[in-house]
């Protein structure tokens, strides 16, 4: 056992190559997938040890990870296992880094490898939420057309969800899940709540509340949908204006620290060259004996 440990500490790159080979082998052996999300799945035998090690993490942190996976549209438990594998296995390789670099740098590498998947996951979840929010006005417009044509609300949701060419895939998937929940007998109010829990998009909760209110008070669904579409467009317009107002502040850093020094060099360089050429004879620099 000691000889094996000595061998691994002497040649850690060999262990890294073996681990990488196992990952590539596991990916190559899995069934072919048609989407990016399915391509992120790893076999259970590879992810189960990582999931077991992640059980020692704080409970709130694990809940946050699972919630981000749901918001990103990855709701299979296998995705959580793949995420744990992406976090745990690279961190295990950092055990050998103190043999080559300072232990402080090895600790920084450990934190980076462990939390970088979290940052990527949070960005992807946020991007999907933005896609859902931006697609809602168009969705509501299609729902208004269907309601005005005489379709019921359930049939309208199912019809709009089938419009794959006109809407983003994220909103299509959520509407199909909502329609399936209602068809399976789930209470419509609960189905709307589950829709918000899956997405975390406030605009969807506002739309759901308006639809529930129209059903309880007998208000025209078409009128409610038109008001919601106008409200969402105004809200998106305000967000766009706020983002545009922040651009000058965001541009200040690259302007002052990247562009201005270059401009100063270009402007002052000719004057400095002339100045030093005139001063050099007075100081005797560059003159022979």
C-alpha positions in Angstrom: 0.0 0.0 0.0 2.9 2.3 0.8 4.5 1.7 -2.5 1.3 2.5 -4.3 1.0 5.8 -2.3 4.6 6.7 -3.1 4.0 5.9 -6.8 0.9 8.1 -6.9 2.6 11.0 -5.1 5.6 10.7 -7.5 3.4 10.6 -10.6 0.2 12.5 -9.9 -0.3 13.3 -13.5 -0.8 9.6 -14.2 -3.7 9.5 -11.7 -5.2 12.6 -13.4 -4.9 10.9 -16.7 -6.7 7.8 -15.4 -9.5 9.8 -13.9 -9.9 11.7 -17.2 -9.9 8.4 -19.1 -12.7 7.1 -16.9 -14.8 10.3 -17.5 -14.4 10.0 -21.2 -15.2 6.3 -21.1 -18.3 6.9 -19.0 -19.5 9.6 -21.5 -18.8 7.5 -24.5 -20.7 4.5 -23.0 -23.9 6.5 -22.2 -26.8 6.5 -24.7 -26.6 9.2 -27.4 -28.6 12.3 -26.6 -30.2 14.9 -28.9 -29.9 17.8 -26.5 -27.2 19.6 -24.5 -28.9 18.9 -21.2 -28.9 15.2 -21.8 -25.3 15.2 -22.8 -24.4 16.5 -19.3 -25.7 13.2 -17.7 -23.1 10.8 -16.3 -23.7 7.2 -15.3 -25.0 6.5 -11.8 -22.0 4.3 -10.9 -19.7 7.4 -11.5 -21.9 10.0 -9.7 -23.0 8.0 -6.6 -19.7 8.4 -4.7 -19.7 12.2 -5.4 -23.3 12.4 -4.2 -22.4 10.6 -1.0 -19.5 13.0 -0.4 -21.7 16.0 -1.0 -24.1 14.9 1.8 -21.6 16.4 4.2 -22.2 19.9 2.8 -24.7 22.2 4.6 -28.4 21.3 3.9 -29.3 24.9 2.7 -26.5 24.8 0.2 -27.7 21.5 -1.3 -31.2 22.9 -1.4 -29.9 25.9 -3.3 -28.1 23.7 -5.8 -31.2 21.6 -6.4 -33.3 24.8 -6.8 -30.8 26.2 -9.4 -31.0 23.0 -11.3 -34.8 23.2 -11.4 -34.7 26.8 -12.5 -32.2 25.8 -15.3 -34.6 23.1 -16.5 -32.6 20.1 -15.3 -35.1 18.3 -13.1 -33.8 14.8 -13.3 -32.0 13.5 -10.2 -29.2 12.4 -12.5 -28.4 16.0 -13.2 -27.7 16.6 -9.5 -25.3 13.6 -9.5 -23.5 15.0 -12.6 -23.2 18.3 -10.8 -21.7 16.6 -7.7 -19.2 14.7 -9.9 -18.2 18.0 -11.6 -17.6 19.5 -8.2 -16.0 16.7 -6.2 -13.7 14.8 -8.6 -11.7 17.8 -9.7 -11.3 18.9 -6.1 -9.9 15.5 -5.2 -7.0 16.0 -7.7 -6.0 19.2 -5.8 -4.6 16.9 -3.0 -1.5 16.5 -5.1 -1.1 20.2 -5.9 0.9 21.1 -2.7 3.7 18.9 -4.1 4.2 21.3 -7.0 2.9 24.7 -5.8 2.5 26.7 -2.6 -0.3 25.2 -0.4 -2.1 28.6 -0.4 -2.4 28.5 -4.2 -3.6 24.9 -3.9 -6.3 26.0 -1.5 -7.4 28.7 -4.0 -7.5 26.1 -6.7 -9.7 24.0 -4.5 -12.2 26.8 -3.9 -12.2 27.7 -7.6 -12.8 24.1 -8.8 -15.5 23.5 -6.2 -17.5 26.7 -6.7 -17.0 27.4 -10.4 -19.8 24.9 -11.4 -22.1 26.8 -9.0 -21.4 30.1 -10.8 -22.0 28.5 -14.2 -25.2 26.9 -13.0 -26.5 30.2 -11.5 -25.8 32.0 -14.8 -27.6 29.4 -16.9 -30.6 29.4 -14.5 -30.8 33.2 -14.7 -30.5 33.1 -18.4 -33.4 30.7 -18.7 -35.5 32.8 -16.3 -34.8 35.9 -18.5 -35.8 33.9 -21.6 -39.1 32.9 -19.9 -39.9 36.5 -18.9 -39.1 37.9 -22.3 -41.3 35.3 -24.0 -44.3 36.0 -21.9 -45.8 39.0 -23.8 -45.7 37.0 -27.1 -47.3 34.0 -25.3 -50.1 36.2 -23.9 -50.7 37.6 -27.4 -51.1 34.1 -28.8 -53.4 33.2 -25.8 -55.6 36.3 -26.6 -56.0 35.2 -30.2 -57.0 31.7 -29.1 -59.5 32.9 -26.5 -61.0 35.3 -29.0 -61.4 32.4 -31.4 -63.5 30.6 -28.9 -61.0 28.2 -27.2 -61.2 27.5 -23.5 -58.3 28.4 -21.2 -56.9 24.8 -21.0 -57.2 24.3 -24.7 -55.5 27.7 -25.2 -52.5 26.8 -23.1 -52.1 23.5 -24.9 -52.4 25.2 -28.3 -49.9 27.9 -27.4 -47.5 25.3 -26.0 -47.4 23.5 -29.3 -46.2 26.6 -31.2 -42.5 25.5 -31.2 -41.6 27.7 -34.1 -42.9 30.9 -32.6 -41.7 30.6 -29.0 -38.6 29.6 -27.1 -38.2 26.0 -26.1 -38.2 26.9 -22.4 -41.6 28.5 -22.4 -43.0 25.6 -24.5 -41.7 23.1 -22.1 -43.2 24.9 -19.1 -46.6 25.3 -20.8 -46.7 21.7 -21.8 -46.0 20.7 -18.2 -48.7 23.0 -17.0 -51.2 21.6 -19.5 -50.3 18.1 -18.6 -50.7 18.8 -14.9 -54.2 20.2 -15.5 -55.2 17.3 -17.7 -54.1 14.8 -15.1 -56.6 16.4 -12.6 -54.4 18.8 -10.7 -56.2 21.9 -9.4 -55.5 24.8 -11.7 -54.4 27.1 -8.9 -52.0 24.5 -7.6 -50.7 23.9 -11.2 -50.0 27.6 -11.5 -48.1 27.5 -8.1 -46.1 24.6 -9.3 -45.3 26.5 -12.5 -43.8 29.3 -10.4 -41.9 26.9 -8.2 -40.3 25.3 -11.3 -39.3 28.6 -12.8 -38.9 31.3 -10.1 -40.2 33.9 -12.6 -42.2 36.6 -10.9 -44.0 37.5 -14.2 -45.4 34.0 -14.3 -46.7 34.3 -10.8 -48.4 37.6 -11.7 -50.0 36.0 -14.7 -51.2 33.0 -12.7 -52.7 35.3 -10.0 -54.5 37.3 -12.7 -56.0 34.1 -14.3 -57.1 32.8 -10.9 -58.7 36.1 -10.1 -60.6 36.2 -13.4 -61.9 32.6 -12.8 -63.1 33.5 -9.3 -64.7 36.9 -10.2 -65.9 36.0 -13.7 -63.9 38.6 -15.4 -63.2 38.2 -19.1 -60.0 36.2 -19.7 -59.3 38.1 -22.9 -59.3 41.4 -21.0 -57.1 40.1 -18.2 -54.6 38.7 -20.7 -54.4 42.0 -22.6 -53.8 43.9 -19.4 -51.1 41.5 -18.4 -49.4 41.8 -21.9 -49.4 45.5 -21.6 -48.0 45.4 -18.0 -45.2 43.0 -19.0 -44.2 45.0 -22.0 -44.0 48.2 -19.8 -42.0 46.2 -17.2 -39.5 44.9 -19.8 -39.2 48.4 -21.3 -38.4 49.8 -17.8 -35.7 47.1 -17.3 -34.2 48.0 -20.7 -34.1 51.7 -19.8 -32.4 50.9 -16.5 -29.9 48.7 -18.2 -29.2 51.5 -20.7 -28.8 54.0 -17.9 -26.1 51.8 -16.3 -24.0 51.6 -19.4 -22.1 54.9 -18.9 -21.1 53.8 -15.4 -20.0 50.4 -16.7 -18.1 52.0 -19.5 -16.2 54.3 -17.2 -13.7 51.6 -16.0 -12.5 50.5 -19.5 -12.5 54.1 -20.7 -10.3 55.5 -17.9 -8.0 52.5 -17.3 -7.7 51.0 -20.8 -8.4 53.6 -23.5 -7.3 56.9 -21.8 -3.7 55.7 -21.0 -3.3 54.7 -24.6 -4.6 58.0 -25.9 -2.3 59.9 -23.5 0.7 58.0 -24.8 -0.2 58.7 -28.4 -0.8 62.4 -27.7 2.3 63.0 -25.5 4.8 60.7 -27.1 5.8 63.2 -30.0 6.1 66.1 -27.5 8.2 64.0 -25.1 10.5 62.8 -28.0 11.1 66.5 -29.1 11.7 67.5 -25.5 14.3 64.9 -24.8 16.1 65.6 -28.1 16.4 69.3 -27.1 17.5 68.5 -23.5 20.0 65.8 -24.4 22.7 68.2 -25.7 22.5 70.3 -22.6 23.0 67.3 -20.3 25.8 65.8 -22.4 24.0 62.5 -22.7 24.8 60.5 -25.9 27.7 62.8 -26.7 31.2 61.4 -27.3 34.4 62.3 -25.2 
